[in-house]
Amino acid sequence: MTDAKVQRLISAFKLRLRINSPFFATLALFAGYRERPDISTAATDGKDIFFNPDFLLGLPAGQVDGLLLHEVLHAALLHTLRRGPREPRLWNIAADIVVNGLIVGEGVFEL
């Protein structure tokens, strides 16, 4: 049952994204979405979006959109590949500032 609910959440995210931001929706279509109960929220390896299904199910729709779009943008901007030898935590903070700025700039999504 949880799997079906999660799939509906992801499908709804993609539909809302198509309405609110066709460009970002195009990026989201190329990502794979994978359940990972062992992580606390969400992450990306630059290709797939990983998420904790229980965490995702506990969010309102606007925050689901913001969370998944956040990870999609990390992948689209190649943050994982471009990190190189930089300190991972500091790089992630800097990348989060960029990604969150793009999301907030849309004026539609919740973080």
TIMI-2910 file (N, C-alpha, C, CB; in pm, 1 decimal, decimal comma, always signed):
<rs>
+----------+----------+----------+----------+----------+----------+----------+----------+----------+----------+----------+----------+------+
!      n_x !      n_y !      n_z !     ca_x !     ca_y !     ca_z !      c_x !      c_y !      c_z !     cb_x !     cb_y !     cb_z ! resn !
+----------+----------+----------+----------+----------+----------+----------+----------+----------+----------+----------+----------+------+
!    +82,1 !   -120,3 !     +0,0 !     +0,0 !     +0,0 !     +0,0 !    +86,1 !   +126,1 !     +0,0 !    -93,2 !     +0,1 !   +120,6 !  Met !
!   +190,8 !   +124,7 !    +80,6 !   +278,4 !   +241,3 !    +87,0 !   +338,4 !   +270,6 !    -49,1 !   +389,4 !   +220,0 !   +189,9 !  Thr !
!   +379,5 !   +166,6 !   -121,1 !   +440,3 !   +184,8 !   -251,9 !   +346,0 !   +257,1 !   -347,1 !   +480,8 !    +50,4 !   -310,3 !  Asp !
!   +219,2 !   +219,9 !   -346,8 !   +120,2 !   +284,1 !   -434,1 !   +100,3 !   +430,1 !   -395,1 !    -14,2 !   +208,9 !   -428,0 !  Ala !
!    +96,8 !   +458,1 !   -264,7 !    +82,2 !   +596,5 !   -219,0 !   +201,8 !   +680,1 !   -261,8 !    +65,9 !   +601,8 !    -66,3 !  Lys !
!   +320,2 !   +624,8 !   -248,9 !   +441,6 !   +696,5 !   -286,9 !   +442,5 !   +722,1 !   -437,5 !   +567,4 !   +617,0 !   -244,9 !  Val !
!   +404,0 !   +623,5 !   -515,1 !   +400,1 !   +642,6 !   -660,2 !   +299,9 !   +750,8 !   -699,8 !   +364,9 !   +511,2 !   -730,0 !  Gln !
!   +186,9 !   +756,3 !   -629,7 !    +88,7 !   +862,8 !   -656,0 !   +146,1 !   +999,5 !   -619,8 !    -41,5 !   +837,5 !   -576,7 !  Arg !
!   +220,7 !  +1005,6 !   -509,7 !   +284,1 !  +1132,7 !   -469,9 !   +382,5 !  +1180,3 !   -576,7 !   +356,9 !  +1116,9 !   -334,3 !  Leu !
!   +462,3 !  +1090,4 !   -627,5 !   +562,2 !  +1127,0 !   -728,5 !   +493,3 !  +1166,4 !   -859,1 !   +660,9 !  +1009,9 !   -752,8 !  Ile !
!   +390,2 !  +1094,3 !   -897,8 !   +314,7 !  +1130,1 !  -1018,6 !   +249,4 !  +1266,7 !  -1003,6 !   +207,8 !  +1024,0 !  -1049,0 !  Ser !
!   +192,3 !  +1292,7 !   -887,0 !   +129,0 !  +1422,4 !   -861,7 !   +232,9 !  +1534,2 !   -863,6 !    +54,7 !  +1421,0 !   -726,5 !  Ala !
!   +351,0 !  +1507,0 !   -807,9 !   +461,7 !  +1604,5 !   -812,7 !   +494,4 !  +1640,7 !   -957,1 !   +587,8 !  +1548,1 !   -742,2 !  Phe !
!   +507,2 !  +1540,3 !  -1041,7 !   +541,4 !  +1565,6 !  -1182,1 !   +432,1 !  +1644,6 !  -1253,1 !   +565,8 !  +1433,6 !  -1255,3 !  Lys !
!   +306,5 !  +1614,3 !  -1223,4 !   +195,6 !  +1688,0 !  -1284,6 !   +193,3 !  +1833,6 !  -1239,1 !    +62,4 !  +1621,1 !  -1250,8 !  Leu !
!   +208,0 !  +1856,4 !  -1108,6 !   +209,6 !  +1994,4 !  -1057,8 !   +328,5 !  +2070,8 !  -1114,4 !   +214,3 !  +1995,9 !   -903,5 !  Arg !
!   +440,7 !  +2002,3 !  -1128,2 !   +559,8 !  +2064,8 !  -1183,2 !   +536,7 !  +2105,2 !  -1328,9 !   +680,1 !  +1970,0 !  -1172,2 !  Leu !
!   +467,8 !  +2021,0 !  -1404,8 !   +436,8 !  +2054,9 !  -1545,1 !   +351,5 !  +2180,4 !  -1553,7 !   +364,3 !  +1938,1 !  -1614,2 !  Arg !
!   +260,8 !  +2196,6 !  -1459,6 !   +173,2 !  +2314,0 !  -1458,6 !   +250,1 !  +2438,5 !  -1416,1 !    +53,5 !  +2291,3 !  -1364,8 !  Ile !
!   +331,6 !  +2426,1 !  -1311,7 !   +398,0 !  +2542,0 !  -1252,6 !   +531,6 !  +2578,0 !  -1314,4 !   +417,6 !  +2518,6 !  -1109,2 !  Asn !
!   +600,5 !  +2481,2 !  -1369,7 !   +732,9 !  +2507,8 !  -1425,2 !   +768,7 !  +2402,3 !  -1529,2 !   +838,9 !  +2511,4 !  -1313,4 !  Ser !
!   +726,3 !  +2422,5 !  -1653,6 !   +753,5 !  +2323,4 !  -1758,3 !   +901,9 !  +2290,2 !  -1774,7 !   +699,5 !  +2373,0 !  -1889,3 !  Pro !
!   +989,0 !  +2389,1 !  -1756,8 !  +1131,8 !  +2363,0 !  -1770,3 !  +1178,4 !  +2265,1 !  -1662,8 !  +1211,9 !  +2494,3 !  -1761,7 !  Phe !
!  +1146,0 !  +2293,0 !  -1537,9 !  +1185,0 !  +2203,4 !  -1429,8 !  +1118,4 !  +2066,4 !  -1446,7 !  +1148,2 !  +2264,7 !  -1293,4 !  Phe !
!   +995,6 !  +2064,2 !  -1498,3 !   +926,7 !  +1936,9 !  -1519,9 !  +1002,2 !  +1850,4 !  -1619,2 !   +783,9 !  +1960,7 !  -1569,3 !  Ala !
!  +1057,8 !  +1911,6 !  -1721,3 !  +1136,3 !  +1836,8 !  -1819,2 !  +1256,5 !  +1772,2 !  -1752,2 !  +1181,9 !  +1928,6 !  -1934,0 !  Thr !
!  +1322,1 !  +1845,2 !  -1664,5 !  +1436,3 !  +1789,6 !  -1591,4 !  +1392,3 !  +1672,6 !  -1503,3 !  +1503,6 !  +1898,7 !  -1505,4 !  Leu !
!  +1277,3 !  +1687,4 !  -1437,5 !  +1228,8 !  +1584,1 !  -1344,9 !  +1193,3 !  +1454,2 !  -1417,1 !  +1106,7 !  +1635,3 !  -1268,6 !  Ala !
!  +1157,9 !  +1463,5 !  -1544,4 !  +1121,6 !  +1343,2 !  -1618,7 !  +1239,4 !  +1250,1 !  -1642,2 !  +1061,3 !  +1381,2 !  -1750,5 !  Leu !
!  +1360,4 !  +1304,0 !  -1639,7 !  +1478,8 !  +1223,4 !  -1667,3 !  +1537,6 !  +1157,7 !  -1542,8 !  +1583,5 !  +1308,5 !  -1732,6 !  Phe !
!  +1483,0 !  +1186,2 !  -1428,1 !  +1533,9 !  +1128,8 !  -1303,2 !  +1460,7 !   +999,1 !  -1271,1 !  +1518,6 !  +1229,2 !  -1186,6 !  Ala !
!  +1532,1 !   +908,0 !  -1206,6 !  +1470,1 !   +789,4 !  -1149,7 !  +1437,9 !   +819,8 !  -1004,4 !  +1562,8 !   +663,7 !  -1162,7 !  Gly !
!  +1332,8 !   +766,1 !   -952,9 !  +1291,2 !   +790,6 !   -814,6 !  +1294,9 !   +658,5 !   -739,9 !  +1148,4 !   +854,9 !   -807,9 !  Tyr !
!  +1376,8 !   +652,3 !   -635,1 !  +1401,6 !   +526,9 !   -563,9 !  +1377,3 !   +542,0 !   -413,6 !  +1544,9 !   +479,2 !   -589,1 !  Arg !
!  +1300,8 !   +450,6 !   -359,0 !  +1277,4 !   +449,5 !   -214,4 !  +1403,3 !   +404,6 !   -142,3 !  +1158,7 !   +357,2 !   -178,2 !  Glu !
!  +1436,3 !   +477,6 !    -34,7 !  +1551,9 !   +442,3 !    +49,1 !  +1515,7 !   +468,1 !   +195,6 !  +1679,9 !   +524,6 !     +7,6 !  Arg !
!  +1458,2 !   +369,5 !   +263,2 !  +1420,3 !   +387,8 !   +403,5 !  +1539,3 !   +414,4 !   +495,0 !  +1346,2 !   +266,4 !   +452,3 !  Pro !
!  +1661,3 !   +386,7 !   +447,6 !  +1779,6 !   +403,4 !   +531,8 !  +1831,5 !   +547,0 !   +535,8 !  +1888,7 !   +312,5 !   +483,4 !  Asp !
!  +1774,2 !   +638,3 !   +454,9 !  +1815,2 !   +778,9 !   +463,0 !  +1703,8 !   +857,6 !   +532,5 !  +1845,4 !   +838,1 !   +320,0 !  Ile !
!  +1739,2 !   +971,5 !   +592,0 !  +1639,8 !  +1043,3 !   +671,9 !  +1541,5 !  +1123,8 !   +587,9 !  +1709,2 !  +1135,0 !   +768,1 !  Ser !
!  +1585,4 !  +1184,2 !   +478,9 !  +1494,6 !  +1266,9 !   +398,4 !  +1504,7 !  +1229,0 !   +250,9 !  +1526,4 !  +1417,0 !   +417,4 !  Thr !
!  +1601,0 !  +1290,4 !   +179,6 !  +1618,0 !  +1264,3 !    +36,8 !  +1761,5 !  +1295,0 !     -3,4 !  +1518,3 !  +1348,4 !    -47,5 !  Ala !
!  +1800,6 !  +1242,8 !   -118,4 !  +1936,9 !  +1263,2 !   -168,0 !  +1939,2 !  +1230,5 !   -317,1 !  +2040,3 !  +1174,7 !    -89,2 !  Ala !
!  +2051,9 !  +1258,8 !   -380,8 !  +2071,0 !  +1219,9 !   -520,1 !  +2214,5 !  +1175,5 !   -541,2 !  +2035,5 !  +1336,0 !   -615,4 !  Thr !
!  +2232,7 !  +1088,3 !   -638,0 !  +2367,0 !  +1049,0 !   -678,7 !  +2403,0 !  +1115,4 !   -811,6 !  +2377,6 !   +895,4 !   -690,2 !  Asp !
!  +2319,3 !  +1210,8 !   -851,8 !  +2340,0 !  +1279,7 !   -977,8 !  +2257,4 !  +1222,0 !  -1090,8 !  +2484,2 !  +1275,6 !  -1014,5 !  Gly !
!  +2197,5 !  +1107,9 !  -1067,5 !  +2113,7 !  +1043,0 !  -1168,9 !  +1975,5 !  +1012,0 !  -1112,4 !  +2180,5 !   +913,7 !  -1220,1 !  Lys !
!  +1973,4 !   +940,9 !  -1001,3 !  +1848,0 !   +902,7 !   -936,9 !  +1821,1 !   +990,7 !   -815,4 !  +1851,4 !   +754,7 !   -895,8 !  Asp !
!  +1692,5 !  +1001,8 !   -781,7 !  +1649,7 !  +1072,1 !   -661,5 !  +1611,4 !   +964,9 !   -560,4 !  +1529,6 !  +1171,7 !   -690,4 !  Ile !
!  +1674,6 !   +968,5 !   -444,2 !  +1647,0 !   +873,4 !   -337,1 !  +1567,3 !   +945,3 !   -229,1 !  +1779,2 !   +812,8 !   -278,9 !  Phe !
!  +1471,7 !   +875,5 !   -169,1 !  +1390,0 !   +939,4 !    -66,9 !  +1343,9 !   +835,9 !    +34,4 !  +1269,1 !  +1010,9 !   -130,1 !  Phe !
!  +1324,4 !   +884,5 !   +155,4 !  +1266,4 !   +801,3 !   +260,3 !  +1114,6 !   +807,1 !   +240,8 !  +1309,6 !   +850,3 !   +406,0 !  Asn !
!  +1050,0 !   +694,2 !   +211,3 !   +906,5 !   +697,1 !   +182,2 !   +821,8 !   +747,4 !   +299,0 !   +860,2 !   +559,5 !   +143,1 !  Pro !
!   +857,9 !   +711,8 !   +421,1 !   +780,7 !   +758,4 !   +536,4 !   +792,6 !   +909,4 !   +551,8 !   +827,6 !   +688,2 !   +664,8 !  Asp !
!   +911,8 !   +962,2 !   +529,7 !   +930,9 !  +1106,8 !   +537,4 !   +847,1 !  +1176,0 !   +430,9 !  +1079,9 !  +1143,6 !   +521,0 !  Phe !
!   +853,1 !  +1125,1 !   +309,1 !   +780,2 !  +1185,5 !   +197,3 !   +629,4 !  +1184,1 !   +222,9 !   +812,2 !  +1111,5 !    +66,5 !  Leu !
!   +578,8 !  +1072,6 !   +272,3 !   +435,0 !  +1060,9 !   +299,0 !   +387,8 !  +1155,4 !   +409,7 !   +401,0 !   +917,8 !   +336,6 !  Leu !
!   +479,2 !  +1200,4 !   +494,3 !   +442,9 !  +1289,8 !   +603,3 !   +442,7 !  +1437,1 !   +566,4 !   +535,2 !  +1268,9 !   +716,3 !  Gly !
!   +478,1 !  +1469,7 !   +442,2 !   +485,5 !  +1609,5 !   +399,7 !   +359,2 !  +1653,1 !   +326,5 !   +606,8 !  +1630,8 !   +310,3 !  Leu !
!   +323,0 !  +1783,3 !   +340,0 !   +216,4 !  +1836,2 !   +254,4 !   +265,6 !  +1843,3 !   +109,5 !   +170,3 !  +1977,0 !   +303,8 !  Pro !
!   +174,3 !  +1847,7 !    +14,8 !   +208,4 !  +1843,4 !   -128,0 !   +311,2 !  +1949,1 !   -167,5 !    +83,3 !  +1861,5 !   -211,4 !  Ala !
!   +296,5 !  +2071,3 !   -118,4 !   +390,6 !  +2177,4 !   -154,8 !   +533,4 !  +2146,5 !   -112,8 !   +347,5 !  +2307,8 !    -92,8 !  Gly !
!   +548,1 !  +2082,7 !     +2,3 !   +681,2 !  +2046,7 !    +50,0 !   +736,1 !  +1923,6 !    -21,3 !   +678,1 !  +2022,3 !   +199,6 !  Gln !
!   +649,4 !  +1832,6 !    -62,2 !   +692,7 !  +1719,2 !   -145,8 !   +754,0 !  +1775,4 !   -273,3 !   +572,6 !  +1622,1 !   -179,0 !  Val !
!   +683,2 !  +1871,3 !   -334,4 !   +732,1 !  +1932,4 !   -458,3 !   +867,2 !  +2000,2 !   -436,5 !   +630,1 !  +2034,1 !   -511,6 !  Asp !
!   +877,7 !  +2076,6 !   -329,5 !  +1003,4 !  +2146,3 !   -300,9 !  +1118,4 !  +2050,7 !   -275,7 !   +986,5 !  +2237,0 !   -181,6 !  Gly !
!  +1092,6 !  +1945,4 !   -199,9 !  +1196,6 !  +1847,5 !   -167,8 !  +1245,4 !  +1774,1 !   -292,0 !  +1144,7 !  +1747,1 !    -65,8 !  Leu !
!  +1151,1 !  +1720,5 !   -370,2 !  +1191,3 !  +1645,0 !   -488,9 !  +1254,9 !  +1735,5 !   -593,7 !  +1071,0 !  +1572,7 !   -548,8 !  Leu !
!  +1202,2 !  +1856,4 !   -610,3 !  +1263,0 !  +1949,7 !   -704,9 !  +1404,1 !  +1987,1 !   -660,8 !  +1176,5 !  +2075,8 !   -719,1 !  Leu !
!  +1424,8 !  +2002,7 !   -531,7 !  +1557,5 !  +2031,3 !   -476,6 !  +1657,8 !  +1925,8 !   -523,5 !  +1552,5 !  +2036,1 !   -321,7 !  His !
!  +1621,0 !  +1799,5 !   -510,3 !  +1711,6 !  +1691,5 !   -550,6 !  +1727,6 !  +1684,6 !   -702,8 !  +1660,2 !  +1557,4 !   -497,7 !  Glu !
!  +1619,5 !  +1708,1 !   -775,8 !  +1627,2 !  +1710,5 !   -922,7 !  +1726,6 !  +1818,4 !   -968,0 !  +1486,1 !  +1736,6 !   -985,0 !  Val !
!  +1721,1 !  +1934,3 !   -905,9 !  +1811,3 !  +2042,9 !   -946,1 !  +1957,0 !  +2012,8 !   -910,6 !  +1768,3 !  +2173,7 !   -880,1 !  Leu !
!  +1980,4 !  +1947,4 !   -798,3 !  +2117,8 !  +1904,6 !   -768,4 !  +2169,9 !  +1815,7 !   -881,4 !  +2124,0 !  +1828,7 !   -632,1 !  His !
!  +2086,0 !  +1723,1 !   -926,8 !  +2127,4 !  +1632,9 !  -1034,7 !  +2145,5 !  +1709,5 !  -1165,1 !  +2024,3 !  +1520,1 !  -1053,5 !  Ala !
!  +2049,4 !  +1796,2 !  -1198,7 !  +2054,3 !  +1870,3 !  -1325,7 !  +2175,3 !  +1963,4 !  -1333,0 !  +1925,8 !  +1951,4 !  -1344,2 !  Ala !
!  +2213,1 !  +2019,6 !  -1220,3 !  +2328,2 !  +2111,0 !  -1216,4 !  +2460,4 !  +2037,2 !  -1195,3 !  +2309,2 !  +2213,9 !  -1105,7 !  Leu !
!  +2452,6 !  +1904,9 !  -1197,5 !  +2571,7 !  +1818,7 !  -1186,8 !  +2652,1 !  +1842,4 !  -1059,3 !  +2661,5 !  +1840,6 !  -1306,4 !  Leu !
!  +2583,8 !  +1875,8 !   -951,7 !  +2654,9 !  +1904,8 !   -826,8 !  +2735,7 !  +1785,6 !   -777,0 !  +2556,4 !  +1947,7 !   -719,8 !  His !
!  +2683,6 !  +1665,7 !   -794,9 !  +2755,6 !  +1546,6 !   -749,2 !  +2885,1 !  +1528,7 !   -827,4 !  +2667,4 !  +1421,4 !   -763,3 !  Thr !
!  +2876,7 !  +1543,9 !   -958,3 !  +2995,6 !  +1526,1 !  -1043,3 !  +3095,8 !  +1639,6 !  -1029,2 !  +2954,3 !  +1514,1 !  -1188,2 !  Leu !
!  +3046,7 !  +1760,4 !  -1009,8 !  +3135,1 !  +1877,5 !  -1006,4 !  +3204,5 !  +1897,9 !   -871,9 !  +3056,5 !  +2000,9 !  -1040,3 !  Arg !
!  +3164,6 !  +1823,0 !   -770,3 !  +3224,4 !  +1841,7 !   -637,3 !  +3374,5 !  +1816,1 !   -639,3 !  +3157,6 !  +1749,1 !   -535,3 !  Arg !
!  +3416,8 !  +1715,6 !   -711,9 !  +3558,8 !  +1683,0 !   -717,3 !  +3615,3 !  +1655,6 !   -579,0 !  +3636,0 !  +1795,6 !   -783,2 !  Gly !
!  +3734,6 !  +1709,3 !   -548,7 !  +3798,9 !  +1681,9 !   -419,8 !  +3753,5 !  +1776,8 !   -307,5 !  +3949,0 !  +1691,2 !   -435,7 !  Pro !
!  +3657,5 !  +1862,4 !   -335,9 !  +3612,9 !  +1959,3 !   -234,8 !  +3552,2 !  +1888,4 !   -114,3 !  +3510,6 !  +2057,2 !   -295,3 !  Arg !
!  +3553,4 !  +1956,2 !     -1,9 !  +3497,3 !  +1903,1 !   +122,1 !  +3346,9 !  +1882,7 !   +102,5 !  +3525,8 !  +1999,0 !   +243,0 !  Glu !
!  +3296,0 !  +1758,3 !   +114,9 !  +3156,6 !  +1726,4 !    +81,3 !  +3051,3 !  +1810,0 !   +154,0 !  +3131,5 !  +1583,5 !   +110,5 !  Pro !
!  +3065,7 !  +1828,5 !   +284,3 !  +2963,2 !  +1902,2 !   +360,0 !  +2956,3 !  +2047,7 !   +316,5 !  +2991,5 !  +1894,4 !   +510,5 !  Arg !
!  +3071,1 !  +2111,2 !   +302,3 !  +3075,4 !  +2251,0 !   +260,7 !  +3022,4 !  +2266,7 !   +118,1 !  +3218,8 !  +2305,4 !   +270,5 !  Leu !
!  +3059,2 !  +2173,6 !    +28,9 !  +3010,3 !  +2176,7 !   -108,0 !  +2857,8 !  +2164,2 !   -110,3 !  +3075,1 !  +2064,3 !   -190,8 !  Trp !
!  +2803,8 !  +2074,3 !    -29,6 !  +2659,3 !  +2055,9 !    -26,9 !  +2587,2 !  +2181,2 !    +21,5 !  +2623,4 !  +1938,1 !    +61,7 !  Asn !
!  +2643,4 !  +2248,2 !   +121,2 !  +2582,5 !  +2371,8 !   +171,0 !  +2580,3 !  +2477,4 !    +60,4 !  +2659,3 !  +2424,7 !   +294,9 !  Ile !
!  +2692,1 !  +2492,7 !     -8,2 !  +2699,3 !  +2590,1 !   -117,4 !  +2601,2 !  +2553,1 !   -229,3 !  +2843,4 !  +2598,4 !   -173,1 !  Ala !
!  +2594,7 !  +2426,0 !   -263,4 !  +2502,7 !  +2381,0 !   -368,7 !  +2357,9 !  +2400,3 !   -325,4 !  +2528,3 !  +2232,8 !   -403,6 !  Ala !
!  +2327,8 !  +2377,9 !   -196,0 !  +2192,7 !  +2399,8 !   -144,9 !  +2151,0 !  +2545,7 !   -159,7 !  +2183,7 !  +2357,5 !     +1,5 !  Asp !
!  +2243,3 !  +2637,1 !   -137,1 !  +2212,9 !  +2780,2 !   -151,6 !  +2171,0 !  +2810,3 !   -295,8 !  +2336,2 !  +2867,2 !   -111,4 !  Ile !
!  +2243,7 !  +2754,9 !   -390,9 !  +2211,0 !  +2775,5 !   -532,6 !  +2075,3 !  +2715,1 !   -565,3 !  +2319,6 !  +2714,1 !   -623,1 !  Val !
!  +2056,5 !  +2589,5 !   -530,5 !  +1932,7 !  +2517,4 !   -562,4 !  +1812,9 !  +2583,6 !   -495,3 !  +1943,1 !  +2370,0 !   -518,8 !  Val !
!  +1824,3 !  +2614,9 !   -367,6 !  +1711,8 !  +2675,8 !   -297,0 !  +1679,5 !  +2814,2 !   -352,7 !  +1742,1 !  +2685,3 !   -147,6 !  Asn !
!  +1780,8 !  +2886,3 !   -396,8 !  +1757,5 !  +3016,3 !   -459,9 !  +1674,4 !  +3003,0 !   -586,8 !  +1890,2 !  +3083,9 !   -491,8 !  Gly !
!  +1704,1 !  +2901,8 !   -665,9 !  +1625,5 !  +2877,3 !   -787,7 !  +1481,0 !  +2841,9 !   -753,6 !  +1689,0 !  +2764,4 !   -870,9 !  Leu !
!  +1463,1 !  +2758,9 !   -652,1 !  +1329,3 !  +2715,7 !   -613,2 !  +1247,6 !  +2833,5 !   -558,5 !  +1337,8 !  +2603,4 !   -508,3 !  Ile !
!  +1307,2 !  +2909,5 !   -470,3 !  +1237,7 !  +3025,0 !   -411,7 !  +1205,4 !  +3128,2 !   -520,6 !  +1324,2 !  +3089,9 !   -299,3 !  Val !
!  +1296,7 !  +3143,1 !   -615,0 !  +1276,1 !  +3237,6 !   -724,0 !  +1154,2 !  +3206,5 !   -809,1 !  +1396,9 !  +3241,0 !   -810,7 !  Gly !
!  +1112,6 !  +3081,7 !   -812,1 !   +992,7 !  +3044,4 !   -885,8 !   +865,9 !  +3096,4 !   -817,1 !   +985,8 !  +2892,7 !   -900,9 !  Glu !
!   +873,1 !  +3114,4 !   -685,2 !   +758,3 !  +3166,8 !   -610,9 !   +640,3 !  +3072,9 !   -600,7 !   +713,2 !  +3291,5 !   -673,1 !  Gly !
!   +662,7 !  +2944,1 !   -618,9 !   +552,3 !  +2846,8 !   -620,6 !   +572,6 !  +2734,7 !   -519,7 !   +537,0 !  +2787,5 !   -759,6 !  Val !
!   +697,4 !  +2696,4 !   -497,5 !   +728,7 !  +2574,3 !   -422,2 !   +765,7 !  +2606,6 !   -278,0 !   +843,4 !  +2497,5 !   -489,6 !  Phe !
!   +741,7 !  +2510,1 !   -189,3 !   +776,5 !  +2522,1 !    -47,8 !   +904,3 !  +2445,6 !    -18,4 !   +662,0 !  +2470,8 !    +41,2 !  Glu !
!   +986,5 !  +2503,5 !    +66,4 !  +1106,5 !  +2431,9 !   +111,9 !  +1090,9 !  +2396,4 !   +258,4 !  +1234,7 !  +2517,0 !    +89,8 !  Leu !
+----------+----------+----------+----------+----------+----------+----------+----------+----------+----------+----------+----------+------+
</rs>
